[in-house]
Amino acid sequence: MQKKAKLQLADVIFVLTCLAGASISIWLFEKSINEVLSKNEKPIAYITFKEKTAQRQFLDAVLWDRLRQNSEVYEGDLISTMPGSAATVHFYSETAELELFENTIVRVHEKKAGGNEVDLMKGNISADSSDGNFSIKAGSSVIKLESGSSLNAALEENKAFSIQVQNGNATYFDGEGNIQIGDGNGISVGADGQLRTGALAVNRPSMTEKVLKFNDELYPVDFKWSAGTADAIIELSDTKDFKEIRESYHIKGTFETSLLLAKGTHYWRLTVDTETEGVSEVALGTIYVLQTQKPDLVAPVENYQVSYRTKKPTMRFIWKESDHANSYQFEVSRSPEMSSPVISKRISNNSFFVSDLSFGKYYWRVTPYYAVNSTGLAGGSDVQSFTINQSGQLETPQLILPAKTGIVNTRMPLSNGGKAFCKVNFSWKDCPEAQSYEIQVSRSQNFGNSEFRGNTYNNYFIINTQNVNFENGKWYWRVLAKDLEGNTSISEVRDFIAIDANIEQRTLFPLDGYRVSDSRLQDTRFVWKTNIPGDTVFEIARDRDFTNIIYSQKTINTSVDGRYLVPNTYYWRIRSKLEDLSFTTPAKTLIVEPPMPAPVFTAPGDRGLAVVRPRTPYTFRWNTVPGADYYQLKIYSGIDKQTVIYERNFIEASSAAMAAFNVDLEYFGERTYGLSLQAFREETSTSSRASSYLGDYTFTLVKIKPIELISPEDKISIGGIEAVKKPGTVKWSYVGIPYKTSLVVYKDKIDDEHIFRQVDNPDKTVQMPRLYEGKYYWTVTGLTEDNYDISADGFRTIEVGPIEKLPVVPIVEPKHRAKLDRTYFATKREIDFEWKTVPGADRYEVKVYDPSKKIIFEKIFPKNVTKFKIDDFSKLSVGTFTWTVEAQSTFEGDLFQNGKIDKNTFKIDLPNLAKPKTFDNGVRYGR
């Protein structure tokens, strides 16, 4: 027995004081680091977290504080989510929820009129409102949700803003009006403030979707969206930057589809074209396909038997956890169908103690509860049985720790190189009727000389190695149980191996799943770390169980050099031996790859033609190589590929199916050249550098000179009269004899619908047609007999102005506002009209209107007639008359030019004639 050291009272007081001080310090530190600030006002919401956490800044504060689960949120709080986090804000005043995705900043408000408003400052949110009194503000834009509606909204760094209504309806306000957005529709506001309706809107899946599956089969994930065209591309990638596209689907004629996805993280990108050429709309999101398994029951094992005499046994139920489960429904029943369970309880961890079961046979199971997708209870375990027997025998202690032939550390390494004493834990299964236990530890299996004996009332015992010297090597231990009646029972004898260090053995490089090019495997060094004395065996096998080992090497080092292996999938590990124990690291996968396929040129193809136009670089195009990070392109002086005349060693790869690179070949001679292209992959933590087979090609360079546009010059302006009467000619030239040519004139816009005139195979001087007001574009297209495009570079423009009006006709009489009274008509019985001629006029149109604006005279006079008379007084009356004279010109018999019109008035001012008076002369004589 180890001699006990005497403790002084001062030592005890000193130790207790230190422990108290340390406990208070730890409590204050934990309180400080986890403190969540609060305000002396009524909160408007509380926040919960799905992933990681978020931080909050009060409206009137500068510091940020870290939010906990169910932290309260106040008016004007600024909330920010970190990378990889997700949170939900639950508002008190209405049944509304706001989901915040990673890297999002919002400010929350409670409106005076009731309801809530959120200022979106950056990132992605999902909002759901039940009573319709909820709005979202982004810059100068406001979106109000109707009752029972939900939407997704995003605000980019460049202030571009997009909305996608998933359910119900929303109203968009921008200060100039409002737009109703229905179920499944969306809008977007560009960085320039331009509003686009009918924008791409994805209803399913959400931007961050989690689904749960219970088997190894692929899981169907539904996609549903709305857009301006039923033509979309869905791409899947394993990386957020879509550097490598794993799968691509072209969806036509529908706005929904379903994809089968395996377990893992899938980044998706949905792209649709817009009416603007070259502009597409893109939606991004992430789908987490989570896989779980039914829980395996660990203890008690199937058909487990336990006995007790008078005190009911305390049983611990243990099971292996199911991935992603939030809790478990624990059930014990006397029926194998689990009907009428005697215990049914929701448990948050993977173990539970029961101490009130009487004797008999029982059945038990656990059923996980999943919050993902609101799955609930699903995927229950198998049903296992156990039996509780009541007898007069004292149960034998069942040893737990240390495990049989397990490793026990008796010293712990320190940072300064030394070692400290430590504590060794021994534990066993509690016997219900046992009053106390005695633990015995010995170097011999028959316990002829026990180095240590200890007594305890618990089912565990701790030995400090400072008091017991455990020499390195094999030791034995057992436990003796005693009850109140003096009965005893003794456990089995179990061995363990004591060692004064932490056992460490792990492989470091290559990582599990490492991909290495077969040409670089011999340069790869396999590295591990171990402190087990003796030799280490390095092994490579074709299977994970190492039943087919193809290479084995014993070494005292912690690394070996690689060796050549044919492309295939392999597994590697190390193993060591200590006493009777074997230590083997888990197998790591090694994928040996052949070279990547050679890139294939599409322009020019092998032995193809590279047709070069002046001042225009030639575009080499090739099919991209999956997994390539960059390409190397070389051009040789001849087909023998001896002299490199152009080299580009780093052409960055793209995710598109086709790669392109421009080279200026204008000063290259017209002959045949050699061409090579090779793809390369950069080294990463999970893969080595790699290269493709060399793409070896030749091509012939052909230079062409395009058609030259001579006149009229570009950007000229022509008056409207000249463009009709003297439109001029179009001239062009070409050094040779073209096979096919066309003169094409467009009006206002360059497309097939705006072709104004087209002349096939025209002369090199062509009469221009009559042109009217507007903007015209003209060019000459052409092909050689070898079908080379020799069309002119670009277009020339002609701006045609309007046809100018002739000047106002000078009036002679009646003068403007002339007064024709009794004096005027005393000598005349007609009204004379006269005007002066206008240069360029071919005729004059005269109109006379009475005071009611009705035309009483209208006539066109030839250019040599400048006067006329009105002598029909029946059309005249007292009042103000209006008359106009318009100068006009004609061209080829038709009206060509109108004139400016100046209205003139004259007034007829005559007194009203009184009705003659008559007198009654009575009855005439003779009547």
BELKA-V960924 format. One record per backbone hydrogen bond with DSSP energy under -0.5 kcal/mol. NH is the residue of the N-H (numbers start at 1). CO is the residue of the C=O. If there is no record, write none. Layout:
{{NH & CO} {NH & CO}}
This chain:
{{12 & 8} {13 & 9} {14 & 10} {15 & 11} {16 & 12} {17 & 13} {18 & 14} {19 & 15} {20 & 16} {21 & 17} {22 & 18} {23 & 19} {24 & 20} {25 & 21} {26 & 22} {27 & 23} {28 & 24} {29 & 25} {30 & 26} {31 & 27} {32 & 28} {33 & 29} {34 & 30} {35 & 32} {37 & 35} {41 & 39} {44 & 73} {45 & 73} {46 & 90} {47 & 71} {48 & 88} {50 & 86} {51 & 86} {55 & 80} {56 & 65} {57 & 78} {61 & 58} {65 & 56} {67 & 54} {70 & 47} {71 & 47} {71 & 68} {73 & 45} {76 & 108} {77 & 74} {78 & 57} {79 & 77} {79 & 106} {80 & 55} {81 & 104} {82 & 53} {85 & 82} {86 & 51} {87 & 100} {88 & 48} {89 & 98} {90 & 46} {90 & 88} {91 & 89} {91 & 96} {92 & 44} {93 & 44} {96 & 94} {97 & 128} {98 & 89} {99 & 126} {100 & 87} {100 & 98} {101 & 124} {105 & 122} {106 & 79} {107 & 119} {108 & 77} {109 & 117} {111 & 109} {111 & 115} {114 & 111} {116 & 133} {117 & 109} {118 & 135} {119 & 107} {120 & 118} {120 & 137} {121 & 105} {121 & 119} {122 & 105} {123 & 155} {125 & 153} {126 & 99} {127 & 151} {128 & 97} {129 & 149} {130 & 95} {134 & 132} {134 & 145} {135 & 116} {136 & 143} {137 & 118} {138 & 141} {141 & 138} {142 & 173} {143 & 136} {144 & 171} {145 & 134} {146 & 169} {148 & 129} {149 & 129} {149 & 146} {150 & 167} {151 & 127} {152 & 164} {153 & 125} {154 & 162} {155 & 123} {156 & 160} {159 & 156} {161 & 189} {162 & 154} {163 & 187} {164 & 152} {165 & 185} {166 & 150} {166 & 164} {167 & 150} {170 & 181} {171 & 144} {172 & 179} {173 & 142} {174 & 177} {179 & 172} {181 & 170} {182 & 180} {184 & 165} {185 & 182} {187 & 163} {188 & 196} {189 & 161} {190 & 188} {190 & 194} {193 & 190} {196 & 188} {198 & 186} {199 & 186} {201 & 226} {203 & 201} {203 & 224} {204 & 224} {209 & 286} {211 & 288} {213 & 290} {219 & 261} {221 & 259} {222 & 220} {223 & 257} {224 & 204} {225 & 255} {226 & 201} {231 & 229} {232 & 251} {233 & 271} {234 & 249} {235 & 233} {235 & 269} {236 & 247} {237 & 267} {238 & 244} {242 & 239} {246 & 236} {246 & 244} {247 & 236} {249 & 234} {251 & 232} {251 & 249} {252 & 250} {253 & 230} {257 & 223} {259 & 221} {261 & 219} {261 & 259} {264 & 289} {266 & 287} {267 & 237} {267 & 265} {268 & 266} {268 & 285} {269 & 235} {270 & 283} {271 & 233} {271 & 269} {272 & 281} {273 & 231} {274 & 279} {277 & 275} {279 & 276} {281 & 272} {283 & 270} {285 & 268} {286 & 207} {287 & 266} {288 & 209} {289 & 264} {289 & 287} {290 & 211} {290 & 288} {292 & 213} {295 & 379} {298 & 318} {299 & 318} {303 & 385} {304 & 301} {304 & 385} {306 & 387} {308 & 389} {312 & 310} {315 & 313} {315 & 354} {317 & 315} {317 & 352} {318 & 299} {318 & 316} {319 & 350} {320 & 296} {325 & 322} {326 & 369} {327 & 369} {328 & 347} {329 & 367} {330 & 328} {330 & 345} {331 & 365} {332 & 343} {333 & 363} {338 & 335} {342 & 332} {343 & 332} {345 & 330} {347 & 328} {347 & 345} {352 & 317} {354 & 315} {360 & 388} {362 & 386} {363 & 333} {364 & 384} {365 & 331} {367 & 329} {369 & 327} {370 & 376} {374 & 371} {375 & 372} {376 & 370} {378 & 368} {381 & 366} {384 & 364} {384 & 382} {386 & 362} {387 & 304} {388 & 360} {389 & 306} {389 & 387} {391 & 308} {391 & 389} {398 & 429} {399 & 397} {400 & 427} {401 & 427} {405 & 495} {406 & 403} {406 & 495} {408 & 497} {410 & 408} {410 & 499} {411 & 499} {412 & 420} {414 & 418} {417 & 414} {420 & 412} {422 & 410} {424 & 463} {425 & 423} {426 & 461} {427 & 401} {428 & 459} {429 & 398} {432 & 430} {434 & 431} {435 & 482} {436 & 482} {437 & 456} {438 & 480} {439 & 454} {440 & 478} {441 & 452} {442 & 476} {443 & 449} {447 & 444} {451 & 441} {452 & 441} {454 & 439} {456 & 437} {461 & 426} {463 & 424} {464 & 462} {465 & 422} {465 & 463} {467 & 464} {468 & 464} {470 & 468} {471 & 469} {473 & 498} {475 & 496} {476 & 442} {477 & 494} {478 & 440} {480 & 438} {481 & 479} {481 & 489} {482 & 436} {483 & 487} {486 & 483} {489 & 481} {491 & 479} {494 & 477} {494 & 492} {496 & 475} {497 & 406} {498 & 473} {498 & 496} {499 & 408} {501 & 499} {506 & 529} {508 & 527} {509 & 527} {513 & 589} {514 & 511} {514 & 589} {515 & 686} {516 & 514} {516 & 591} {517 & 689} {518 & 593} {520 & 517} {521 & 517} {523 & 520} {524 & 521} {526 & 524} {526 & 560} {527 & 509} {527 & 525} {528 & 558} {529 & 506} {531 & 504} {533 & 531} {536 & 555} {537 & 575} {538 & 536} {538 & 553} {539 & 573} {540 & 551} {541 & 571} {542 & 548} {546 & 543} {550 & 540} {551 & 540} {553 & 538} {555 & 536} {560 & 526} {562 & 524} {568 & 592} {570 & 590} {571 & 541} {572 & 588} {573 & 539} {575 & 537} {576 & 583} {578 & 581} {581 & 578} {583 & 576} {584 & 582} {585 & 574} {588 & 572} {590 & 570} {591 & 514} {592 & 568} {592 & 590} {593 & 516} {593 & 591} {596 & 691} {600 & 623} {601 & 599} {602 & 621} {603 & 604} {603 & 621} {607 & 698} {608 & 605} {608 & 698} {610 & 700} {611 & 609} {612 & 610} {612 & 702} {614 & 704} {616 & 613} {618 & 663} {620 & 618} {620 & 661} {621 & 603} {622 & 659} {623 & 600} {624 & 657} {626 & 624} {628 & 625} {629 & 680} {630 & 680} {631 & 651} {632 & 678} {633 & 648} {634 & 676} {635 & 646} {636 & 674} {637 & 643} {641 & 638} {644 & 642} {645 & 635} {645 & 643} {646 & 635} {648 & 633} {651 & 631} {652 & 650} {653 & 629} {659 & 622} {661 & 620} {663 & 618} {665 & 663} {668 & 665} {671 & 669} {673 & 699} {674 & 636} {675 & 697} {676 & 634} {677 & 695} {678 & 632} {680 & 630} {681 & 690} {684 & 687} {687 & 684} {688 & 515} {690 & 681} {692 & 679} {693 & 596} {695 & 677} {696 & 694} {697 & 675} {697 & 695} {699 & 673} {700 & 608} {701 & 671} {702 & 610} {704 & 612} {706 & 704} {707 & 790} {708 & 733} {709 & 707} {710 & 708} {710 & 731} {711 & 731} {715 & 797} {716 & 713} {716 & 797} {718 & 799} {720 & 802} {723 & 719} {724 & 720} {724 & 721} {725 & 721} {726 & 722} {730 & 766} {731 & 711} {732 & 764} {733 & 708} {738 & 736} {739 & 783} {740 & 783} {742 & 781} {743 & 759} {744 & 742} {744 & 779} {745 & 757} {746 & 777} {747 & 754} {748 & 746} {748 & 775} {749 & 747} {751 & 749} {754 & 751} {755 & 752} {756 & 745} {756 & 754} {757 & 745} {759 & 743} {761 & 741} {762 & 759} {766 & 730} {768 & 728} {771 & 723} {774 & 800} {776 & 798} {777 & 746} {778 & 796} {779 & 744} {781 & 742} {783 & 740} {784 & 788} {787 & 784} {790 & 782} {790 & 788} {791 & 782} {792 & 780} {793 & 707} {794 & 792} {796 & 778} {798 & 776} {799 & 716} {800 & 774} {800 & 798} {801 & 718} {801 & 799} {804 & 802} {806 & 898} {809 & 885} {809 & 900} {812 & 834} {813 & 834} {817 & 905} {818 & 815} {818 & 905} {820 & 818} {820 & 907} {821 & 819} {822 & 909} {825 & 821} {826 & 822} {826 & 823} {827 & 823} {827 & 824} {828 & 824} {831 & 870} {833 & 868} {834 & 813} {835 & 866} {836 & 810} {841 & 838} {842 & 888} {843 & 888} {844 & 861} {845 & 886} {846 & 844} {846 & 859} {847 & 884} {848 & 857} {849 & 882} {850 & 854} {853 & 850} {856 & 848} {857 & 848} {859 & 846} {861 & 844} {861 & 859} {863 & 842} {865 & 862} {866 & 864} {868 & 833} {870 & 831} {873 & 871} {875 & 872} {876 & 873} {879 & 908} {881 & 906} {882 & 849} {883 & 904} {884 & 847} {886 & 845} {888 & 843} {889 & 897} {891 & 894} {894 & 891} {896 & 889} {897 & 889} {900 & 806} {903 & 901} {904 & 883} {906 & 881} {907 & 818} {908 & 879} {909 & 820} {909 & 907} {910 & 908} {921 & 919} {924 & 922} {927 & 924}}
